[in-house]
Amino acid sequence: MRFAVFHALVALWVLWRFWIPLPISRGAKAAGFLATLAAAAFPAATALFCGGLISPELPAWVLVVGNGCDFALVMLGALTLAREAVIFFSVLAGRKGERLHAFVQKDRRVALGMAAAAAGLSAFGIHEGIRVPDVRRMDLAMKDLPEGLEGLTIVQLSDLHASALLTEPHMAALVERVNSLNPDLIVLTGDIVDGTVSAREKDVLPLADLRAPLGVFACEGNHEHYIDYDGWLARYRELGIRVLRNEWVALERNGARLTLGAVTDPWARRFGREFPDPVKAFAGSPSGVPRVLLSHQPKHARLFDDAVRFDVQLSGHTHGGQIVGMDRGVAVLNGTFVRGWYELRRARLYVHSGSGLWNGFPVRLGIPSEIALFTLKRAS
């Protein structure tokens, strides 16, 4: 409902301040009205008639075109708002601003430029959103890291969102890129898939080809809880992905041990499932061993850091904010965490920008997706 209200308000704004004042023929204006309403209605229509808001089942090209038009409308609304600010200041300028006022509001070249900019930003944003992510290489420094773990590599994938938009070929290309890195360990920090097991069976199949000597592990995300939770947990096991739910596993390399723990997602409580418990996640694990915690949502990192010892928490969920500017709002909703490294009281937190995105908003501007590759180093 909130998405429908937002798009309705944007459409009304564009109709009122962009189309109505535009000096064009009635026929052209009517076409603009219809295009605006159709773009605004696309998300609600797919949610109501094509499988729901989380996973509309439509051909990928339909989702690209529909969401592209929808985002272009949002961009046009933002540009129209910016134009209103120019008009406001030109009015304040009195006679000196009359010429600027007339040009900005009445000249069709300005309107055409705004429409072209909105379409261009949308096309570029969707291209950036659905492409296979690049690798981001980082050192992960830990105090008292055993010599046997120096140089160990971990690939973190997050928010893959396998869907009708990000289908089997996309997942296969991503898996190929990950395997080319020859990581020692692969972790997935939630929101792996959108849709039912039967609908996404083919799209997630490439994940079975992920290869790492120490294994492939995951924590659940909020999207895991939305559709067929138990079915997906069973399917992940069949794909060779072990989901840790408030539990830990000991990993060994060159005679040195690393403890990997993971918590459930806070959305579990709404479905009567186990709430995240970092203490339980490491209960009984070896002492004096480096610890890595997987938690899909980063916002409780400070509470986790106070509750139990670990060296680093790997999270996702935020998609990095997806769009420069919008990321500030995303940070507010996630305990000030949005992407990159953060220092906690005792540990460190890395928030992944996402290796995919939700097909209802497949746009990135200035914040690319990523495959995070960490190399363990001893902290100086």
C-alpha angles and dihedrals in degrees: 000000000000091000091050092049092048093051092045091054092048091049092050091049093051092046092049102041104024110032104029096054093043113111098227135116121286091245093055091045092051090051089051090050092052093046091050093050093046092051092048092048096050098087093047092045093052091047093051102039109019108053107296139289096288098051118010109188105224134126112281093243091056091052091048094050095041096046090041091057091044093052091044087056091052090049091048089052090052092048090048089053090051089050090052089057090054090048091049093054092044089055090050088053090062118203091356090063099045095093093048090046093053093045096048096045104032108029111099091210090066091051091047090050091050092050092047092049091050092049092045094050090048094050093047092044093053092046089054091044099054103035122107106270125248123238119262110201120204140164115239107207120201130180116243092006109179114247091241091063097050109118094016109149127217125189115205119199120181139178096008091165096193102203147137085293101043099043138169098294091052092048092046091053091048092049090049091053092049094048091050087066092061093218122192092219135017123202129184115201101205143280092080099158144013118210140031124312091250093049095047100034094110096039096057095042094094089063088073087069094062107122130199128145093228093045143249116283135176145184122215123256132205092266090059087067097052101067129026098333097179093042092054094047088055092046092050089056089053089052091054095254114131112207113209114209111189088325141104141222129204117229125193132202127170090349093306125111134223125188117218116193133175138191131212121251123269089238087071090083092062090058097043093255132132114296118227112277116179092184091057090043090066100027110137094006119140116279121233092027124121111260130208119191123203116206122161096211117050099200096093094049094112091051091048091049090054093047103050142005119260134143103223138005119210115203142162131172098113097073084219089284091290094228128052107247094022088066090073090062091046089054092054090054092050105050092275090300118121112143143342131018127343131180116229125189094273106356141038130247129211118195112200119220091221134260092231138358144230111282092229091069107022098168134117125179117178094342111083127199117251151200103219116215116190124191114199115234133174110254114240 
